[in-house]
């Protein structure tokens, strides 16, 4: 532990020690940290929708009605009507029978890659 403490102290001296900053207010292109108003070049809120009242207010209504978080997998406890309607809207917009929702673009990029082309290993069954 002494070695770790020394390494951390060395990082502080070199100005390389990183720690989370507290942001007050909503995240977006502009953020408030303490008394400073800063421009965030790493925001994922490209369209500025994260704090748009026309988006936030319906979320608040839905959270009051349906709660927040999930109880289990959709296949276990059922598929919520509101979630289903949310997925149907883009499908109808593009004229598709269904659409999938995901929380990040990364989720879709990794899921859009086909499974490996090699066959699954075969499991042998032996009667006792």
SEKOLGU-501627 format. One record per residue (C-alpha): residue number from 1; residue in one letter; x, y, z. Coordinates in nm, 3 decimals, always signed. Each point is the difference from the previous one (the first is absolute). Example, Ala and Ser with C-alpha at 12.3 -4.5 7.8 and 13.67 -1.06 7.14 Angstrom:
2
<1, A, <+1.230, -0.450, +0.780>>,
<2, S, <+0.137, +0.344, -0.066>>,
END
This chain:
128
<1, X, <+0.000, +0.000, +0.000>>,
<2, X, <+0.290, +0.235, +0.063>>,
<3, X, <+0.107, -0.045, -0.364>>,
<4, X, <-0.351, +0.083, -0.122>>,
<5, X, <-0.016, +0.310, +0.221>>,
<6, X, <+0.338, +0.113, -0.134>>,
<7, X, <-0.110, -0.053, -0.360>>,
<8, X, <-0.320, +0.198, +0.057>>,
<9, X, <+0.195, +0.281, +0.169>>,
<10, X, <+0.238, +0.005, -0.297>>,
<11, X, <-0.291, +0.026, -0.243>>,
<12, X, <-0.138, +0.294, +0.198>>,
<13, X, <+0.337, +0.180, -0.012>>,
<14, X, <+0.020, -0.056, -0.377>>,
<15, X, <-0.356, +0.127, -0.049>>,
<16, X, <-0.109, -0.343, -0.129>>,
<17, X, <-0.235, -0.102, +0.279>>,
<18, X, <-0.356, -0.021, -0.129>>,
<19, X, <-0.316, +0.032, +0.202>>,
<20, X, <-0.364, +0.047, -0.083>>,
<21, X, <-0.127, +0.355, -0.015>>,
<22, X, <-0.341, +0.100, +0.130>>,
<23, X, <-0.228, +0.148, -0.265>>,
<24, X, <-0.295, +0.204, +0.118>>,
<25, X, <-0.304, +0.007, -0.225>>,
<26, X, <-0.062, -0.199, -0.313>>,
<27, X, <+0.274, -0.147, -0.217>>,
<28, X, <+0.028, +0.139, -0.348>>,
<29, X, <+0.234, +0.194, -0.224>>,
<30, X, <+0.035, +0.259, +0.276>>,
<31, X, <+0.054, -0.114, +0.359>>,
<32, X, <+0.031, +0.174, +0.333>>,
<33, X, <+0.282, -0.115, +0.233>>,
<34, X, <+0.009, +0.203, +0.316>>,
<35, X, <+0.009, +0.365, -0.103>>,
<36, X, <+0.123, -0.077, -0.353>>,
<37, X, <-0.212, -0.031, -0.312>>,
<38, X, <+0.185, -0.232, -0.235>>,
<39, X, <-0.038, -0.122, -0.355>>,
<40, X, <+0.002, -0.381, -0.012>>,
<41, X, <+0.173, -0.142, -0.307>>,
<42, X, <-0.084, -0.356, +0.106>>,
<43, X, <-0.377, +0.024, +0.033>>,
<44, X, <-0.205, -0.278, -0.159>>,
<45, X, <-0.300, +0.233, -0.011>>,
<46, X, <+0.064, +0.090, -0.364>>,
<47, X, <-0.349, +0.131, -0.064>>,
<48, X, <-0.045, +0.175, +0.334>>,
<49, X, <-0.299, -0.217, +0.091>>,
<50, X, <+0.111, -0.118, +0.346>>,
<51, X, <-0.162, +0.297, +0.173>>,
<52, X, <-0.255, +0.099, -0.264>>,
<53, X, <-0.332, +0.053, +0.186>>,
<54, X, <-0.200, -0.167, -0.280>>,
<55, X, <+0.202, -0.316, +0.069>>,
<56, X, <+0.050, +0.027, +0.378>>,
<57, X, <-0.363, +0.072, +0.094>>,
<58, X, <-0.146, -0.316, -0.161>>,
<59, X, <+0.279, -0.201, +0.168>>,
<60, X, <-0.109, +0.140, +0.337>>,
<61, X, <-0.363, -0.091, -0.068>>,
<62, X, <+0.101, -0.353, -0.107>>,
<63, X, <+0.226, -0.045, +0.306>>,
<64, X, <-0.289, +0.097, +0.226>>,
<65, X, <-0.237, -0.239, -0.175>>,
<66, X, <+0.230, -0.300, -0.063>>,
<67, X, <+0.284, +0.046, +0.251>>,
<68, X, <+0.368, -0.015, -0.084>>,
<69, X, <+0.227, -0.296, -0.062>>,
<70, X, <-0.088, -0.348, -0.102>>,
<71, X, <-0.131, -0.286, +0.207>>,
<72, X, <+0.148, -0.277, -0.215>>,
<73, X, <+0.048, -0.111, -0.358>>,
<74, X, <-0.291, +0.072, -0.234>>,
<75, X, <-0.028, -0.373, -0.062>>,
<76, X, <-0.042, -0.063, +0.373>>,
<77, X, <-0.232, +0.276, +0.123>>,
<78, X, <-0.155, +0.120, -0.323>>,
<79, X, <+0.051, +0.283, -0.242>>,
<80, X, <-0.125, +0.338, +0.124>>,
<81, X, <-0.263, +0.169, -0.220>>,
<82, X, <+0.181, +0.337, +0.011>>,
<83, X, <+0.329, -0.158, -0.107>>,
<84, X, <-0.177, -0.185, -0.281>>,
<85, X, <-0.162, +0.323, -0.121>>,
<86, X, <+0.337, +0.177, +0.015>>,
<87, X, <+0.152, -0.270, -0.222>>,
<88, X, <-0.294, +0.006, -0.242>>,
<89, X, <+0.026, +0.373, -0.073>>,
<90, X, <+0.328, -0.016, -0.196>>,
<91, X, <-0.110, -0.324, -0.169>>,
<92, X, <-0.317, +0.167, -0.126>>,
<93, X, <+0.199, +0.308, -0.103>>,
<94, X, <+0.225, -0.205, -0.229>>,
<95, X, <-0.272, -0.243, -0.105>>,
<96, X, <+0.153, -0.303, +0.172>>,
<97, X, <-0.196, -0.263, +0.194>>,
<98, X, <+0.224, +0.034, +0.309>>,
<99, X, <+0.290, +0.196, +0.145>>,
<100, X, <+0.248, -0.065, +0.280>>,
<101, X, <+0.083, +0.253, +0.267>>,
<102, X, <+0.337, +0.031, +0.167>>,
<103, X, <+0.160, +0.236, +0.245>>,
<104, X, <+0.317, +0.071, -0.199>>,
<105, X, <+0.133, +0.003, -0.353>>,
<106, X, <+0.271, -0.240, +0.114>>,
<107, X, <-0.269, -0.250, +0.095>>,
<108, X, <-0.133, +0.005, -0.355>>,
<109, X, <+0.343, -0.019, -0.162>>,
<110, X, <+0.090, -0.310, +0.199>>,
<111, X, <-0.338, -0.165, -0.057>>,
<112, X, <+0.000, +0.073, -0.371>>,
<113, X, <+0.305, -0.219, -0.057>>,
<114, X, <-0.096, -0.349, -0.108>>,
<115, X, <+0.093, -0.293, +0.225>>,
<116, X, <+0.321, -0.183, -0.088>>,
<117, X, <-0.031, -0.223, -0.308>>,
<118, X, <+0.154, -0.307, +0.161>>,
<119, X, <-0.232, -0.272, +0.131>>,
<120, X, <-0.083, -0.044, +0.365>>,
<121, X, <+0.183, -0.283, +0.174>>,
<122, X, <-0.199, -0.319, +0.004>>,
<123, X, <-0.081, -0.146, +0.340>>,
<124, X, <+0.002, -0.372, +0.025>>,
<125, X, <-0.260, -0.169, +0.215>>,
<126, X, <+0.089, -0.329, +0.164>>,
<127, X, <-0.258, -0.216, +0.170>>,
<128, X, <+0.114, -0.135, +0.336>>,
END
